[in-house]
Amino acid sequence: MILCPLLECARGIANYYSLFKKHFKSRNIIVKYYFTGKRSEYSGFSSQIRYSLKDLSYLCQNFHKYDLIHLNPSLDPKALIRDGVYHFIAKRIFRKHTIVFFRGWTIVFEKCIEKRFIKIFRLCFNFDYALVLASSFKHKLIRWGYNPHHIKLVTTAVDDDLLNSFSIKERIRKIDSLKEIQLLFLARVERTKGICETIQAFKFLIEKYPDLHLVVAGDGRSMNGAHKFASRIGLEDKISFLGYVRGEKKKNIFRNSDIYVLPTYGEGMPISVLEAMAFGLPVVKRLV
């Protein structure tokens, strides 16, 4: 059983498991996706509590059917409390083998765990195996007492279908004929993804390079704020807000962009960074 966000959500974890779903085709293995967490980007607090209680009830009735439970928390309070409870029940009560894939990593909360909650963390996450997206995450888990042989550094993946009909020669020809340079921010439009820093940096750049253009592809809670910020500093004509994109539209945006920007906080390897690299784009990213 794989616990992950709803596959229709515009999130990296959901995209990752949508990509792999078509590969789970074996007569000897039954894979069940169970969707936890928010059912939409805008679920209120009361709805989240209701969903969590419903999930807890379902999992308690169904954990016994599976041999391996795979969870995908981030290192932030909400995700760890929710998935910590699920993992505790799966491991301690049902005695199931578990894999925990730590998707995001909040440095501030890491320090909080280290100072106050390390015993509770180890009690809730007594996993058989952990997957992490950065070597610093692995070193931290080892420091917290976990067996290094049970922690594997992995990466995310790019959907092969996304690159259909793309040619690197096409990218090289575009570089040779560049006039206006298009920057691309493709992610959830959230403060933690660095949307404000991206727009502010773009403001400084455009004063020196007036031919720049910024494309923001994605949706999220900070979309209205990003629109207002761009308007307030006089950049509404230089920034295109496209909303959430997928399929051919997403391919075309990568093809037509020249530099990918994602100053996100506390992530190991976002899928969008790999996608940008696969399309031959240089990547500007925050160093955590």
N, C-alpha and C positions, 0 to 999 in steps of 0.2 A: 504494500500500500504506500502510495506517494501522497503526502500532504503538501498541497501547493495552492496558490491563488487561483481563482477562476480563470480559465484559459482565455476568455474573452476580454479580460482586463488588459489595459495598455501598460503592462509592466514587464520588466526584463525576465523575472522568474517564470511568469505565465508564458512568455514567448519561448523561453528555453524548453519548457516541458511540452509546448505545442510542437516544437521542432522534433523532439525525441519520441513523441507518441507513435509516429508512423513506423519507428524502428522496433517497437516492442511487439514483435510478431513471432511468438514461439509456442509450440504445442505444450512445452514443459513448464512455461512460466505464465502465470496470470498476474497482470499488472492492473491495479485499481487506483485511479486518481480520485482523491477526495479533496474537495475545494474548501479551504478554510479562510478565515480573515474576512476582509471587506467584500461585499458582493458588488460594490460599485465604488468609484472614487469619492463619492459624496455621502456615504453612509454616515448617519449620525451616531453619537455615542450610545444611545439606547438601543439602536439597531445592532451595533457591534456586539453589545452584551447579549442580546437575544440570539444572534447568530452563533456566538461562542458557546452559549449554553446548549443550543441545538447540536452543534458540532460535538461537544463533549458527550452528550447523551448517545449520539450515533456511534462515536468511536468506542465508547465503553461497551456497546452491544456488538461491535464488529471486529475489534482488534484480534480476537481469538481466531479468526478465520485466516489470518495471514502469518507468514513466517518471518517477514522482514518489514519493518516500518521505516520509511524515509521521510525526514522532516526538513524544512527549508527556512529556518528562522534567520533574522538579522540580529545583530547585537544591539538591540534597542529595547527599552523597557516593555512596550506593548507586546512585541513579538516574542520576547523571551518569557514573559509571564504566561502567555497563551501556549506557546509550544513547549515551554518547560513543564506545564501541567500535563499536556498530551504525552510528552516523552516519559515523564515520571510514571504515568499510568501504564503506558506500553511496556516499559522496562521493568518497573518494580512490581507491578500487579500482575501483568500478563506474561512477564518473562520473555518478551520478544527480542529478537536481534534488531538493532537499530543503526541507522546511518543518519548523521546530522550534517547537513550542508549549510554552513554559515555563509549567507549571501552578502550581507552588508555588515559593516563594522564601525560602530560609533565610538570614537576615541574617548570622548568624555564619559560615556557609560562604561567603557572598559575600565577606566580608572576607578569608577564608583564600585564596580564588581570587585576589583582587586582590593579595595580598602575595606568594604563592608559586607559583601555578599558572596565571597568566593566559596564558602562551604555550602551555601544554598545552591549556587550555580552547579557545583560538582554533584550535589545530591540529585538535582533535577536532570542534569545532562551527563549521566553515567553511560555514555554511548559506547557501542562496539567499534564504531569507525566514524571519523569526521572528515569532511571535505572543506577546504578553504581556498580562497581565491588570491591570497597574497602570502608570501613567506613570513611577513611580520605577524600575520594572524596565527600561523602555525607556531612560531616561536613563542607567542604569548600563551597559547594553550599548553605548550610544553612547560613553560614557566609555572603555569597553574597546576602542574602535576600530572598531565595526561601523557600517556605513552606515545613517544614520537613515531613508533611503527604503526600506530592506529590513526595517524593524521596524514592525509594526502593533499598535496598542493595540486590543484586542477585548474582548468580554464573553462570559459564558456564556449559557445560554438556559433558558427554562422550557418544559416540555412542555405544549402547549395542552390535551391531554387531562386534565391535572391540574385544570384550571379549569372543566371541564364542570359545569354546574349551579350554579357559584358566582356569587353576586351581591354586589356591593359594598354594595348597600342592606342586605343581610342583615348584613354586617359593621357598618354604621352603627347598625342597630337593636340589635345586641349590645352595642355600646359604650354606648348610652343606657341599657341595663338591667343594667350590670355590677354584680355583687356580689362574688363571689370572682374574683380575677385569676389567670389561668393563664399562667405563663412556660413557654416551650418551648425546649429544647436539642435540635435534630435534626441529628445528624452522627455520624461514627464516634466512639465513646467512647474517646478517646486523650488523653494528656496534652497533645500539641501542639494539640489542638482546644480546650483550655481548660476541660475538664470539672471539674477541681479548683477553678479560679477561679470557675466558675459556681456550684458548690455552696457555696463559702465566701461568695461575695457574697449568695447566697440566705439563708444563715444570718443575715447582718447585716440584710438587708431584713425578714425575717420577725419579727424582734424589734420592729420598728416597725409592720409591716403584717401582722398575724397571719392575714389571709384569703388570703394568697398561696399558690399551689400551683405546683410545678415538675414538668414532664414531661420526661423524658429519653428520646428516641426514637433508637435506634441501637445498634450492637454494636461491640465492639472489645476490644483487649487490656487496657484499663483498667476494664472493666465491673466485675469483682470488687472492685477497689480503690475504685471510686466507691461501690459498695454499702456496703462496710465503712466508708468515710469518712462517708457519710450516717448510718449507724447509730451510729458513734462520737460524732457531735455531736448525736445525738438528733433527726434529721430524717427517719427512715425512713417516718413516717406522712404527711409533707408532700411527698415526692418519689416519683413513679411512674416506674419503669424499665420501658419497653415493649419493648425489643429493636428489631431492625431492622423497619421498616415500609415498606409500599409500597401502591399502588393505593388502594382506598376508605378503608382505615384511615389512610393518610397524609393524604388529603384531609380526613377528619374531624378529625384532630389539628390541622391548620392552621385549620380552621373554628372549633374550640372553644378555641383559644389566643388570648391577647391581646397578648403581647410575645414577640418572638423574640430569643434570646441566643446569641451565638457568639463568645467571646473567643479565636479561633484565632490561631496564630502563622504568619506568613510566607505568607499567601495573598492573591491579588488579588481575585477575585470568586467566592466559593463559590456553586454553583447554589442551595443551600438559602436563601441570603440573598435571591436574586431570587424564589424561590418564596414566601418569607415576605412580601416586598413585594407580590407579585402578589395575595396573600390579604389585603392591607391591614393587615399587622402592622407596628408600629414595630420597628426592629431595633437591638439593642445589640451593638456589635462592637468589637473591639480596633482601634486606629488604629496601623498599622505605620509 
